[in-house]
Amino acid sequence: MPSELECAMESLITMFHRYAGKDTNTLSRRELRELMENELSTFLKEDPAAVDKIMKDLDTERKDVLDFDMFLSLLARFLMANN
Amino acid sequence: MPSELECAMESLITMFHRYAGKDTNTLSRRELRELMENELSTFLKEDPAAVDKIMKDLDTERKDVLDFDMFLSLLARFLMANN
């Protein structure tokens, strides 16, 4: 049986792929907005421009997508802010 | 009600503090071993020397402890390896 930590990590992976969809391994701007509206709505209400800011900050390759590594950086920011 | 992603992130924060204990905001080598034995046992079985390797890699300030940011780097490695 997976541990609590393994379950939490599994959730993060599942979450990313749920919104990234089957066709790619990245989150488009629209998919990131959808993820935030459903999963981080509180944060989005506080800062409606958050999606654009996040893309500007983390989309370092300027492809208008976030890969899994960038998604983890995003989560790390939330975690550091809420720890 | 917190979303699935918020619950998963909350778990990571709770997990860190469960093993870091009330006295500090860091994981000692012993606390990291305890966390891995309980929460990442599969990984530890594959590599019994993992704790020392992780400390060597991530304990960049050479205080023989991991802070929350280093802990997130550790989880990111597991996540990237398992994505």
Backbone of each chain as nested JSON, in Angstrom:
{
  "chains": [
    {"id": "A", "residues": [
      {"number": 1, "name": "MET", "atoms": {"N": [0.835, -1.197, 0.0], "CA": [0.0, 0.0, 0.0], "C": [0.882, 1.264, 0.0]}},
      {"number": 2, "name": "PRO", "atoms": {"N": [0.605, 2.197, -0.904], "CA": [1.426, 3.407, -0.959], "C": [1.299, 4.217, 0.345]}},
      {"number": 3, "name": "SER", "atoms": {"N": [2.377, 4.896, 0.706], "CA": [2.344, 5.729, 1.917], "C": [1.604, 7.035, 1.621]}},
      {"number": 4, "name": "GLU", "atoms": {"N": [1.385, 7.815, 2.691], "CA": [0.685, 9.1, 2.536], "C": [1.484, 10.018, 1.603]}},
      {"number": 5, "name": "LEU", "atoms": {"N": [2.804, 10.009, 1.779], "CA": [3.647, 10.874, 0.947], "C": [3.608, 10.415, -0.516]}},
      {"number": 6, "name": "GLU", "atoms": {"N": [3.64, 9.101, -0.719], "CA": [3.581, 8.57, -2.084], "C": [2.241, 8.93, -2.73]}},
      {"number": 7, "name": "CYS", "atoms": {"N": [1.162, 8.874, -1.947], "CA": [-0.161, 9.242, -2.484], "C": [-0.19, 10.72, -2.876]}},
      {"number": 8, "name": "ALA", "atoms": {"N": [0.379, 11.562, -2.023], "CA": [0.387, 13.01, -2.312], "C": [1.189, 13.271, -3.588]}},
      {"number": 9, "name": "MET", "atoms": {"N": [2.322, 12.619, -3.73], "CA": [3.152, 12.836, -4.918], "C": [2.44, 12.304, -6.166]}},
      {"number": 10, "name": "GLU", "atoms": {"N": [1.784, 11.144, -6.003], "CA": [1.018, 10.562, -7.121], "C": [-0.063, 11.543, -7.589]}},
      {"number": 11, "name": "SER", "atoms": {"N": [-0.687, 12.216, -6.612], "CA": [-1.731, 13.196, -6.939], "C": [-1.182, 14.321, -7.793]}},
      {"number": 12, "name": "LEU", "atoms": {"N": [0.006, 14.774, -7.466], "CA": [0.609, 15.882, -8.222], "C": [0.849, 15.464, -9.675]}},
      {"number": 13, "name": "ILE", "atoms": {"N": [1.348, 14.241, -9.852], "CA": [1.615, 13.745, -11.21], "C": [0.296, 13.595, -11.971]}},
      {"number": 14, "name": "THR", "atoms": {"N": [-0.688, 12.993, -11.304], "CA": [-2.001, 12.773, -11.937], "C": [-2.631, 14.113, -12.319]}},
      {"number": 15, "name": "MET", "atoms": {"N": [-2.522, 15.059, -11.402], "CA": [-3.108, 16.383, -11.622], "C": [-2.534, 17.036, -12.872]}},
      {"number": 16, "name": "PHE", "atoms": {"N": [-1.245, 16.977, -12.981], "CA": [-0.569, 17.607, -14.139], "C": [-1.094, 16.992, -15.426]}},
      {"number": 17, "name": "HIS", "atoms": {"N": [-1.135, 15.667, -15.471], "CA": [-1.542, 14.987, -16.71], "C": [-3.038, 15.115, -16.981]}},
      {"number": 18, "name": "ARG", "atoms": {"N": [-3.839, 15.267, -15.911], "CA": [-5.272, 15.47, -16.114], "C": [-5.507, 16.737, -16.93]}},
      {"number": 19, "name": "TYR", "atoms": {"N": [-4.729, 17.79, -16.607], "CA": [-4.952, 19.069, -17.303], "C": [-4.083, 19.205, -18.551]}},
      {"number": 20, "name": "ALA", "atoms": {"N": [-2.936, 18.518, -18.563], "CA": [-2.077, 18.615, -19.753], "C": [-2.716, 17.847, -20.919]}},
      {"number": 21, "name": "GLY", "atoms": {"N": [-3.575, 16.881, -20.545], "CA": [-4.265, 16.121, -21.583], "C": [-3.362, 15.042, -22.157]}},
      {"number": 22, "name": "LYS", "atoms": {"N": [-3.931, 14.194, -23.017], "CA": [-3.208, 13.024, -23.534], "C": [-2.258, 13.415, -24.663]}},
      {"number": 23, "name": "ASP", "atoms": {"N": [-2.542, 14.59, -25.278], "CA": [-1.8, 14.883, -26.507], "C": [-0.381, 15.416, -26.233]}},
      {"number": 24, "name": "THR", "atoms": {"N": [-0.206, 16.05, -25.064], "CA": [1.128, 16.623, -24.821], "C": [1.574, 16.338, -23.384]}},
      {"number": 25, "name": "ASN", "atoms": {"N": [2.815, 16.684, -23.093], "CA": [3.352, 16.595, -21.739], "C": [3.559, 17.979, -21.16]}},
      {"number": 26, "name": "THR", "atoms": {"N": [2.751, 18.914, -21.629], "CA": [2.886, 20.29, -21.158], "C": [1.512, 20.886, -20.894]}},
      {"number": 27, "name": "LEU", "atoms": {"N": [1.497, 21.95, -20.104], "CA": [0.27, 22.693, -19.833], "C": [0.281, 23.946, -20.696]}},
      {"number": 28, "name": "SER", "atoms": {"N": [-0.757, 24.116, -21.516], "CA": [-0.889, 25.373, -22.265], "C": [-1.396, 26.431, -21.291]}},
      {"number": 29, "name": "ARG", "atoms": {"N": [-1.428, 27.672, -21.732], "CA": [-1.938, 28.77, -20.897], "C": [-3.371, 28.498, -20.485]}},
      {"number": 30, "name": "ARG", "atoms": {"N": [-4.19, 27.975, -21.474], "CA": [-5.599, 27.665, -21.194], "C": [-5.704, 26.531, -20.171]}},
      {"number": 31, "name": "GLU", "atoms": {"N": [-4.858, 25.501, -20.348], "CA": [-4.901, 24.358, -19.42], "C": [-4.457, 24.767, -18.027]}},
      {"number": 32, "name": "LEU", "atoms": {"N": [-3.472, 25.656, -17.95], "CA": [-3.021, 26.14, -16.642], "C": [-4.145, 26.923, -15.969]}},
      {"number": 33, "name": "ARG", "atoms": {"N": [-4.834, 27.787, -16.744], "CA": [-5.971, 28.551, -16.194], "C": [-7.041, 27.598, -15.663]}},
      {"number": 34, "name": "GLU", "atoms": {"N": [-7.338, 26.56, -16.448], "CA": [-8.37, 25.593, -16.058], "C": [-7.958, 24.895, -14.753]}},
      {"number": 35, "name": "LEU", "atoms": {"N": [-6.681, 24.496, -14.667], "CA": [-6.17, 23.823, -13.469], "C": [-6.322, 24.757, -12.269]}},
      {"number": 36, "name": "MET", "atoms": {"N": [-5.937, 26.015, -12.469], "CA": [-5.982, 26.952, -11.335], "C": [-7.414, 27.263, -10.932]}},
      {"number": 37, "name": "GLU", "atoms": {"N": [-8.311, 27.379, -11.92], "CA": [-9.72, 27.656, -11.6], "C": [-10.322, 26.521, -10.776]}},
      {"number": 38, "name": "ASN", "atoms": {"N": [-9.924, 25.29, -11.109], "CA": [-10.506, 24.133, -10.409], "C": [-9.766, 23.769, -9.13]}},
      {"number": 39, "name": "GLU", "atoms": {"N": [-8.439, 23.976, -9.158], "CA": [-7.628, 23.428, -8.055], "C": [-7.014, 24.487, -7.13]}},
      {"number": 40, "name": "LEU", "atoms": {"N": [-6.865, 25.681, -7.629], "CA": [-6.236, 26.746, -6.828], "C": [-7.069, 28.022, -6.942]}},
      {"number": 41, "name": "SER", "atoms": {"N": [-8.398, 27.845, -6.842], "CA": [-9.315, 28.96, -7.113], "C": [-9.124, 30.11, -6.129]}},
      {"number": 42, "name": "THR", "atoms": {"N": [-8.841, 29.765, -4.886], "CA": [-8.662, 30.826, -3.883], "C": [-7.562, 31.777, -4.327]}},
      {"number": 43, "name": "PHE", "atoms": {"N": [-6.472, 31.138, -4.775], "CA": [-5.316, 31.952, -5.176], "C": [-5.65, 32.821, -6.384]}},
      {"number": 44, "name": "LEU", "atoms": {"N": [-6.412, 32.225, -7.313], "CA": [-6.75, 32.935, -8.555], "C": [-7.685, 34.107, -8.274]}},
      {"number": 45, "name": "LYS", "atoms": {"N": [-8.569, 33.933, -7.271], "CA": [-9.486, 35.042, -6.923], "C": [-8.691, 36.221, -6.377]}},
      {"number": 46, "name": "GLU", "atoms": {"N": [-7.653, 35.882, -5.589], "CA": [-6.807, 36.956, -5.016], "C": [-6.037, 37.681, -6.101]}},
      {"number": 47, "name": "ASP", "atoms": {"N": [-5.658, 36.93, -7.154], "CA": [-4.81, 37.555, -8.206], "C": [-5.227, 37.015, -9.571]}},
      {"number": 48, "name": "PRO", "atoms": {"N": [-6.272, 37.634, -10.15], "CA": [-6.8, 37.16, -11.45], "C": [-5.753, 37.165, -12.566]}},
      {"number": 49, "name": "ALA", "atoms": {"N": [-4.698, 37.951, -12.378], "CA": [-3.664, 38.012, -13.434], "C": [-2.588, 36.955, -13.189]}},
      {"number": 50, "name": "ALA", "atoms": {"N": [-2.838, 36.07, -12.221], "CA": [-1.801, 35.105, -11.799], "C": [-1.317, 34.234, -12.96]}},
      {"number": 51, "name": "VAL", "atoms": {"N": [-2.239, 33.794, -13.804], "CA": [-1.86, 32.857, -14.88], "C": [-0.826, 33.511, -15.799]}},
      {"number": 52, "name": "ASP", "atoms": {"N": [-1.107, 34.749, -16.191], "CA": [-0.172, 35.439, -17.093], "C": [1.173, 35.676, -16.413]}},
      {"number": 53, "name": "LYS", "atoms": {"N": [1.127, 36.021, -15.137], "CA": [2.384, 36.25, -14.386], "C": [3.197, 34.954, -14.295]}},
      {"number": 54, "name": "ILE", "atoms": {"N": [2.494, 33.86, -14.002], "CA": [3.166, 32.557, -13.866], "C": [3.807, 32.16, -15.19]}},
      {"number": 55, "name": "MET", "atoms": {"N": [3.039, 32.322, -16.279], "CA": [3.585, 31.951, -17.593], "C": [4.824, 32.808, -17.884]}},
      {"number": 56, "name": "LYS", "atoms": {"N": [4.711, 34.1, -17.602], "CA": [5.83, 35.011, -17.884], "C": [7.074, 34.575, -17.08]}},
      {"number": 57, "name": "ASP", "atoms": {"N": [6.849, 34.199, -15.826], "CA": [7.94, 33.823, -14.911], "C": [8.559, 32.467, -15.222]}},
      {"number": 58, "name": "LEU", "atoms": {"N": [7.687, 31.478, -15.446], "CA": [8.161, 30.087, -15.493], "C": [8.335, 29.539, -16.902]}},
      {"number": 59, "name": "ASP", "atoms": {"N": [7.672, 30.173, -17.893], "CA": [7.798, 29.679, -19.272], "C": [9.103, 30.2, -19.87]}},
      {"number": 60, "name": "THR", "atoms": {"N": [10.196, 29.717, -19.321], "CA": [11.527, 30.256, -19.661], "C": [11.899, 29.979, -21.113]}},
      {"number": 61, "name": "GLU", "atoms": {"N": [11.282, 29.0, -21.725], "CA": [11.625, 28.692, -23.126], "C": [10.697, 29.413, -24.103]}},
      {"number": 62, "name": "ARG", "atoms": {"N": [9.805, 30.248, -23.549], "CA": [8.906, 31.085, -24.364], "C": [8.15, 30.266, -25.424]}},
      {"number": 63, "name": "LYS", "atoms": {"N": [7.651, 29.081, -24.999], "CA": [6.824, 28.262, -25.902], "C": [5.352, 28.35, -25.526]}},
      {"number": 64, "name": "ASP", "atoms": {"N": [5.055, 29.214, -24.571], "CA": [3.697, 29.422, -24.054], "C": [3.129, 28.139, -23.447]}},
      {"number": 65, "name": "VAL", "atoms": {"N": [4.016, 27.319, -22.872], "CA": [3.591, 26.112, -22.16], "C": [4.478, 25.917, -20.923]}},
      {"number": 66, "name": "LEU", "atoms": {"N": [3.94, 25.159, -19.943], "CA": [4.744, 24.759, -18.777], "C": [4.967, 23.264, -18.86]}},
      {"number": 67, "name": "ASP", "atoms": {"N": [6.222, 22.836, -18.725], "CA": [6.465, 21.396, -18.64], "C": [6.359, 20.966, -17.168]}},
      {"number": 68, "name": "PHE", "atoms": {"N": [6.563, 19.691, -16.906], "CA": [6.339, 19.179, -15.55], "C": [7.293, 19.83, -14.552]}},
      {"number": 69, "name": "ASP", "atoms": {"N": [8.532, 20.05, -14.959], "CA": [9.535, 20.665, -14.084], "C": [9.103, 22.085, -13.686]}},
      {"number": 70, "name": "MET", "atoms": {"N": [8.589, 22.829, -14.65], "CA": [8.111, 24.192, -14.381], "C": [6.879, 24.14, -13.472]}},
      {"number": 71, "name": "PHE", "atoms": {"N": [6.033, 23.158, -13.68], "CA": [4.842, 22.978, -12.842], "C": [5.279, 22.729, -11.399]}},
      {"number": 72, "name": "LEU", "atoms": {"N": [6.334, 21.933, -11.211], "CA": [6.831, 21.667, -9.846], "C": [7.386, 22.942, -9.215]}},
      {"number": 73, "name": "SER", "atoms": {"N": [8.025, 23.773, -10.035], "CA": [8.531, 25.056, -9.511], "C": [7.368, 25.91, -9.032]}},
      {"number": 74, "name": "LEU", "atoms": {"N": [6.28, 25.863, -9.797], "CA": [5.077, 26.615, -9.41], "C": [4.562, 26.112, -8.063]}},
      {"number": 75, "name": "LEU", "atoms": {"N": [4.454, 24.806, -7.939], "CA": [3.948, 24.238, -6.68], "C": [4.9, 24.559, -5.524]}},
      {"number": 76, "name": "ALA", "atoms": {"N": [6.186, 24.523, -5.796], "CA": [7.172, 24.819, -4.738], "C": [6.967, 26.246, -4.227]}},
      {"number": 77, "name": "ARG", "atoms": {"N": [6.633, 27.169, -5.12], "CA": [6.371, 28.554, -4.691], "C": [5.168, 28.613, -3.764]}},
      {"number": 78, "name": "PHE", "atoms": {"N": [4.099, 27.899, -4.157], "CA": [2.898, 27.887, -3.303], "C": [3.244, 27.271, -1.954]}},
      {"number": 79, "name": "LEU", "atoms": {"N": [4.0, 26.175, -2.008], "CA": [4.341, 25.469, -0.769], "C": [5.206, 26.33, 0.139]}},
      {"number": 80, "name": "MET", "atoms": {"N": [6.181, 26.997, -0.438], "CA": [7.064, 27.859, 0.367], "C": [6.252, 29.004, 0.975]}},
      {"number": 81, "name": "ALA", "atoms": {"N": [5.278, 29.514, 0.19], "CA": [4.465, 30.645, 0.676], "C": [3.514, 30.193, 1.782]}},
      {"number": 82, "name": "ASN", "atoms": {"N": [3.144, 28.909, 1.755], "CA": [2.157, 28.419, 2.725], "C": [2.767, 27.564, 3.833]}},
      {"number": 83, "name": "ASN", "atoms": {"N": [4.084, 27.474, 3.875], "CA": [4.722, 26.638, 4.909], "C": [4.908, 27.429, 6.201]}}
    ]},
    {"id": "B", "residues": [
      {"number": 1, "name": "MET", "atoms": {"N": [-14.242, 23.756, 0.701], "CA": [-13.507, 22.501, 0.766], "C": [-12.239, 22.549, -0.087]}},
      {"number": 2, "name": "PRO", "atoms": {"N": [-11.115, 22.138, 0.489], "CA": [-9.87, 22.198, -0.284], "C": [-9.923, 21.26, -1.501]}},
      {"number": 3, "name": "SER", "atoms": {"N": [-9.275, 21.671, -2.564], "CA": [-9.25, 20.836, -3.781], "C": [-8.269, 19.673, -3.58]}},
      {"number": 4, "name": "GLU", "atoms": {"N": [-8.272, 18.756, -4.556], "CA": [-7.367, 17.592, -4.492], "C": [-5.905, 18.052, -4.466]}},
      {"number": 5, "name": "LEU", "atoms": {"N": [-5.607, 19.081, -5.289], "CA": [-4.23, 19.576, -5.349], "C": [-3.845, 20.238, -4.021]}},
      {"number": 6, "name": "GLU", "atoms": {"N": [-4.786, 21.018, -3.47], "CA": [-4.515, 21.666, -2.179], "C": [-4.29, 20.615, -1.094]}},
      {"number": 7, "name": "CYS", "atoms": {"N": [-5.068, 19.54, -1.104], "CA": [-4.887, 18.461, -0.115], "C": [-3.508, 17.813, -0.276]}},
      {"number": 8, "name": "ALA", "atoms": {"N": [-3.117, 17.579, -1.515], "CA": [-1.809, 16.936, -1.754], "C": [-0.687, 17.845, -1.254]}},
      {"number": 9, "name": "MET", "atoms": {"N": [-0.805, 19.137, -1.522], "CA": [0.242, 20.071, -1.08], "C": [0.249, 20.174, 0.444]}},
      {"number": 10, "name": "GLU", "atoms": {"N": [-0.962, 20.193, 1.028], "CA": [-1.064, 20.226, 2.498], "C": [-0.355, 19.0, 3.11]}},
      {"number": 11, "name": "SER", "atoms": {"N": [-0.523, 17.86, 2.454], "CA": [0.127, 16.616, 2.925], "C": [1.641, 16.767, 2.957]}},
      {"number": 12, "name": "LEU", "atoms": {"N": [2.183, 17.396, 1.927], "CA": [3.643, 17.549, 1.863], "C": [4.134, 18.424, 3.01]}},
      {"number": 13, "name": "ILE", "atoms": {"N": [3.397, 19.503, 3.294], "CA": [3.784, 20.405, 4.392], "C": [3.671, 19.662, 5.731]}},
      {"number": 14, "name": "THR", "atoms": {"N": [2.549, 18.975, 5.91], "CA": [2.319, 18.237, 7.169], "C": [3.399, 17.18, 7.364]}},
      {"number": 15, "name": "MET", "atoms": {"N": [3.709, 16.484, 6.272], "CA": [4.704, 15.414, 6.333], "C": [6.051, 15.948, 6.809]}},
      {"number": 16, "name": "PHE", "atoms": {"N": [6.442, 17.051, 6.232], "CA": [7.751, 17.631, 6.598], "C": [7.784, 17.928, 8.097]}},
      {"number": 17, "name": "HIS", "atoms": {"N": [6.73, 18.602, 8.572], "CA": [6.714, 19.012, 9.984], "C": [6.515, 17.831, 10.934]}},
      {"number": 18, "name": "ARG", "atoms": {"N": [5.828, 16.784, 10.465], "CA": [5.663, 15.583, 11.304], "C": [7.043, 15.002, 11.661]}},
      {"number": 19, "name": "TYR", "atoms": {"N": [7.948, 15.023, 10.669], "CA": [9.271, 14.414, 10.922], "C": [10.295, 15.443, 11.398]}},
      {"number": 20, "name": "ALA", "atoms": {"N": [10.092, 16.704, 11.03], "CA": [11.048, 17.721, 11.504], "C": [10.843, 17.963, 12.996]}},
      {"number": 21, "name": "GLY", "atoms": {"N": [9.632, 17.676, 13.462], "CA": [9.355, 17.845, 14.886], "C": [9.059, 19.301, 15.215]}},
      {"number": 22, "name": "LYS", "atoms": {"N": [8.662, 19.539, 16.466], "CA": [8.209, 20.885, 16.863], "C": [9.391, 21.809, 17.145]}},
      {"number": 23, "name": "ASP", "atoms": {"N": [10.548, 21.192, 17.405], "CA": [11.651, 22.038, 17.878], "C": [12.34, 22.805, 16.746]}},
      {"number": 24, "name": "THR", "atoms": {"N": [12.307, 22.247, 15.545], "CA": [13.033, 22.939, 14.455], "C": [12.198, 22.964, 13.174]}},
      {"number": 25, "name": "ASN", "atoms": {"N": [12.683, 23.691, 12.198], "CA": [12.065, 23.733, 10.873], "C": [12.95, 23.018, 9.867]}},
      {"number": 26, "name": "THR", "atoms": {"N": [13.694, 22.042, 10.363], "CA": [14.596, 21.296, 9.479], "C": [14.526, 19.804, 9.795]}},
      {"number": 27, "name": "LEU", "atoms": {"N": [14.959, 19.008, 8.835], "CA": [15.049, 17.558, 9.032], "C": [16.505, 17.198, 9.304]}},
      {"number": 28, "name": "SER", "atoms": {"N": [16.744, 16.569, 10.442], "CA": [18.096, 16.064, 10.692], "C": [18.283, 14.805, 9.85]}},
      {"number": 29, "name": "ARG", "atoms": {"N": [19.493, 14.284, 9.812], "CA": [19.786, 13.054, 9.072], "C": [18.926, 11.911, 9.588]}},
      {"number": 30, "name": "ARG", "atoms": {"N": [18.783, 11.848, 10.946], "CA": [17.966, 10.786, 11.568], "C": [16.495, 10.949, 11.187]}},
      {"number": 31, "name": "GLU", "atoms": {"N": [16.025, 12.219, 11.213], "CA": [14.61, 12.458, 10.88], "C": [14.344, 12.15, 9.413]}},
      {"number": 32, "name": "LEU", "atoms": {"N": [15.305, 12.473, 8.533], "CA": [15.152, 12.159, 7.111], "C": [15.095, 10.641, 6.927]}},
      {"number": 33, "name": "ARG", "atoms": {"N": [15.968, 9.906, 7.641], "CA": [15.959, 8.439, 7.538], "C": [14.602, 7.893, 7.998]}},
      {"number": 34, "name": "GLU", "atoms": {"N": [14.099, 8.436, 9.093], "CA": [12.814, 7.97, 9.633], "C": [11.701, 8.23, 8.614]}},
      {"number": 35, "name": "LEU", "atoms": {"N": [11.713, 9.422, 8.011], "CA": [10.704, 9.791, 7.004], "C": [10.791, 8.809, 5.849]}},
      {"number": 36, "name": "MET", "atoms": {"N": [11.995, 8.54, 5.38], "CA": [12.144, 7.66, 4.219], "C": [11.764, 6.223, 4.574]}},
      {"number": 37, "name": "GLU", "atoms": {"N": [12.097, 5.782, 5.759], "CA": [11.735, 4.404, 6.155], "C": [10.222, 4.241, 6.181]}},
      {"number": 38, "name": "ASN", "atoms": {"N": [9.532, 5.282, 6.634], "CA": [8.073, 5.179, 6.758], "C": [7.332, 5.544, 5.48]}},
      {"number": 39, "name": "GLU", "atoms": {"N": [7.883, 6.525, 4.742], "CA": [7.12, 7.079, 3.625], "C": [7.659, 6.736, 2.24]}},
      {"number": 40, "name": "LEU", "atoms": {"N": [8.93, 6.417, 2.162], "CA": [9.553, 6.119, 0.859], "C": [10.386, 4.847, 0.986]}},
      {"number": 41, "name": "SER", "atoms": {"N": [9.789, 3.846, 1.665], "CA": [10.545, 2.627, 2.003], "C": [11.007, 1.881, 0.752]}},
      {"number": 42, "name": "THR", "atoms": {"N": [10.181, 1.877, -0.284], "CA": [10.55, 1.169, -1.514], "C": [11.869, 1.714, -2.038]}},
      {"number": 43, "name": "PHE", "atoms": {"N": [11.912, 3.051, -2.051], "CA": [13.118, 3.687, -2.602], "C": [14.334, 3.365, -1.745]}},
      {"number": 44, "name": "LEU", "atoms": {"N": [14.135, 3.381, -0.412], "CA": [15.246, 3.143, 0.518], "C": [15.751, 1.707, 0.402]}},
      {"number": 45, "name": "LYS", "atoms": {"N": [14.827, 0.764, 0.132], "CA": [15.246, -0.653, -0.031], "C": [16.153, -0.785, -1.256]}},
      {"number": 46, "name": "GLU", "atoms": {"N": [15.784, -0.032, -2.316], "CA": [16.583, -0.1, -3.554], "C": [17.975, 0.498, -3.338]}},
      {"number": 47, "name": "ASP", "atoms": {"N": [18.03, 1.53, -2.456], "CA": [19.319, 2.222, -2.257], "C": [19.503, 2.587, -0.783]}},
      {"number": 48, "name": "PRO", "atoms": {"N": [19.98, 1.626, 0.023], "CA": [20.124, 1.853, 1.467], "C": [21.018, 3.059, 1.808]}},
      {"number": 49, "name": "ALA", "atoms": {"N": [21.864, 3.431, 0.859], "CA": [22.764, 4.576, 1.133], "C": [22.118, 5.895, 0.714]}},
      {"number": 50, "name": "ALA", "atoms": {"N": [20.833, 5.836, 0.353], "CA": [20.151, 7.023, -0.205], "C": [20.202, 8.217, 0.736]}},
      {"number": 51, "name": "VAL", "atoms": {"N": [20.02, 7.967, 2.036], "CA": [19.947, 9.093, 2.982], "C": [21.258, 9.885, 2.959]}},
      {"number": 52, "name": "ASP", "atoms": {"N": [22.375, 9.165, 3.007], "CA": [23.676, 9.861, 3.01], "C": [23.902, 10.582, 1.693]}},
      {"number": 53, "name": "LYS", "atoms": {"N": [23.496, 9.969, 0.601], "CA": [23.665, 10.61, -0.722], "C": [22.833, 11.878, -0.802]}},
      {"number": 54, "name": "ILE", "atoms": {"N": [21.593, 11.779, -0.305], "CA": [20.683, 12.934, -0.354], "C": [21.244, 14.081, 0.49]}},
      {"number": 55, "name": "MET", "atoms": {"N": [21.718, 13.738, 1.698], "CA": [22.271, 14.789, 2.569], "C": [23.468, 15.448, 1.878]}},
      {"number": 56, "name": "LYS", "atoms": {"N": [24.307, 14.626, 1.295], "CA": [25.517, 15.133, 0.628], "C": [25.13, 16.081, -0.514]}},
      {"number": 57, "name": "ASP", "atoms": {"N": [24.094, 15.685, -1.261], "CA": [23.65, 16.457, -2.434], "C": [22.918, 17.73, -2.071]}},
      {"number": 58, "name": "LEU", "atoms": {"N": [21.98, 17.622, -1.121], "CA": [21.029, 18.714, -0.888], "C": [21.381, 19.593, 0.315]}},
      {"number": 59, "name": "ASP", "atoms": {"N": [22.206, 19.031, 1.244], "CA": [22.577, 19.829, 2.425], "C": [23.694, 20.802, 2.053]}},
      {"number": 60, "name": "THR", "atoms": {"N": [23.343, 21.748, 1.189], "CA": [24.355, 22.643, 0.588], "C": [25.005, 23.549, 1.627]}},
      {"number": 61, "name": "GLU", "atoms": {"N": [24.353, 23.769, 2.755], "CA": [24.939, 24.648, 3.78], "C": [25.773, 23.858, 4.793]}},
      {"number": 62, "name": "ARG", "atoms": {"N": [25.853, 22.527, 4.544], "CA": [26.69, 21.654, 5.398], "C": [26.366, 21.81, 6.904]}},
      {"number": 63, "name": "LYS", "atoms": {"N": [25.042, 21.869, 7.204], "CA": [24.624, 21.918, 8.625], "C": [24.072, 20.57, 9.054]}},
      {"number": 64, "name": "ASP", "atoms": {"N": [24.152, 19.599, 8.164], "CA": [23.644, 18.249, 8.412], "C": [22.136, 18.25, 8.651]}},
      {"number": 65, "name": "VAL", "atoms": {"N": [21.456, 19.186, 7.991], "CA": [19.989, 19.225, 8.051], "C": [19.453, 19.625, 6.672]}},
      {"number": 66, "name": "LEU", "atoms": {"N": [18.161, 19.27, 6.423], "CA": [17.481, 19.742, 5.207], "C": [16.388, 20.711, 5.633]}},
      {"number": 67, "name": "ASP", "atoms": {"N": [16.358, 21.897, 5.008], "CA": [15.234, 22.792, 5.286], "C": [14.097, 22.449, 4.318]}},
      {"number": 68, "name": "PHE", "atoms": {"N": [12.99, 23.188, 4.403], "CA": [11.803, 22.832, 3.607], "C": [12.098, 22.934, 2.111]}},
      {"number": 69, "name": "ASP", "atoms": {"N": [12.853, 23.944, 1.718], "CA": [13.182, 24.148, 0.299], "C": [13.977, 22.95, -0.239]}},
      {"number": 70, "name": "MET", "atoms": {"N": [14.922, 22.472, 0.562], "CA": [15.724, 21.308, 0.147], "C": [14.843, 20.068, 0.076]}},
      {"number": 71, "name": "PHE", "atoms": {"N": [13.923, 19.953, 1.025], "CA": [12.983, 18.825, 1.029], "C": [12.165, 18.834, -0.266]}},
      {"number": 72, "name": "LEU", "atoms": {"N": [11.723, 20.03, -0.7], "CA": [10.958, 20.114, -1.951], "C": [11.82, 19.712, -3.149]}},
      {"number": 73, "name": "SER", "atoms": {"N": [13.11, 20.063, -3.108], "CA": [14.008, 19.644, -4.197], "C": [14.096, 18.126, -4.238]}},
      {"number": 74, "name": "LEU", "atoms": {"N": [14.132, 17.526, -3.061], "CA": [14.182, 16.061, -2.975], "C": [12.918, 15.468, -3.601]}},
      {"number": 75, "name": "LEU", "atoms": {"N": [11.773, 16.013, -3.233], "CA": [10.512, 15.485, -3.781], "C": [10.449, 15.708, -5.288]}},
      {"number": 76, "name": "ALA", "atoms": {"N": [10.943, 16.845, -5.74], "CA": [10.924, 17.14, -7.181], "C": [11.728, 16.076, -7.934]}},
      {"number": 77, "name": "ARG", "atoms": {"N": [12.833, 15.647, -7.359], "CA": [13.644, 14.603, -8.004], "C": [12.846, 13.311, -8.129]}},
      {"number": 78, "name": "PHE", "atoms": {"N": [12.166, 12.94, -7.029], "CA": [11.349, 11.711, -7.068], "C": [10.249, 11.857, -8.123]}},
      {"number": 79, "name": "LEU", "atoms": {"N": [9.631, 13.049, -8.126], "CA": [8.516, 13.275, -9.055], "C": [9.004, 13.238, -10.493]}},
      {"number": 80, "name": "MET", "atoms": {"N": [10.126, 13.861, -10.765], "CA": [10.656, 13.875, -12.132], "C": [11.009, 12.449, -12.552]}},
      {"number": 81, "name": "ALA", "atoms": {"N": [11.526, 11.666, -11.607], "CA": [11.937, 10.287, -11.921], "C": [10.72, 9.397, -12.157]}},
      {"number": 82, "name": "ASN", "atoms": {"N": [9.597, 9.767, -11.527], "CA": [8.411, 8.914, -11.613], "C": [7.32, 9.47, -12.519]}},
      {"number": 83, "name": "ASN", "atoms": {"N": [7.639, 10.561, -13.224], "CA": [6.62, 11.158, -14.097], "C": [6.632, 10.486, -15.463]}}
    ]}
  ]
}
